Amino acid sequence: MPDPVLYKLAEELGGALKRRGLMLATAESCTGGGVAEAVTMVPGSSDWFERGFVTYTYISKREMLGVREATLEKHGAVSEEVVREMAEGTLARSHAQLAVAVSGVAGPAGGTPEKPVGTVCFAWSAKDDTPRSETRKFSGDREAVRRQSVEHALRGVLALLKQRP
């Protein structure tokens, strides 16, 4: 049984994208494809979901999305600088007009004092526009952090659509 909140958000997002004739692509690290899974639960999502990239390692972020090694080394994968480059790379390497990127520390290990477990960075971007990014801190176990991240990613795409004419 799909998560009813995620399903409703994905359904709403799909309707908004389809009405505008737009396609979405995703770039995910800590969510492991969870955003793509949420949107593809909706029947007919092939009308508005173009593709998803799961880039869990530095090398995959560089090879698949064009994230610069210098950005990764300076800021780390869990940073707004990296997710902005992930979103830009997603648009450059797909036929989508909108992208969302997610990278974070889902836990239970991997956190640091600067980036504790539950720290997740997001970026949303539209073709020919500057990506918008933010960092959130979620609580709970690994599953809870990942689920909250998927929900926040979907809500962010909806917010981006509402800002566009």
Secondary structure, 3 states (H helix, E strand, C coil): CCCHHHHHHHHHHHHHHHHHCCCEEEEECCCCCHHHHHHHCCCCHHHCEEEEEECCCHHHHHHHHCCCHHHHHHHCCCCHHHHHHHHHHHHHCCCCCEEEEEEECCCCCCCCCCCCCCEEEEEEEECCCCCEEEEEECCCCHHHHHHHHHHHHHHHHHHHHHHCC
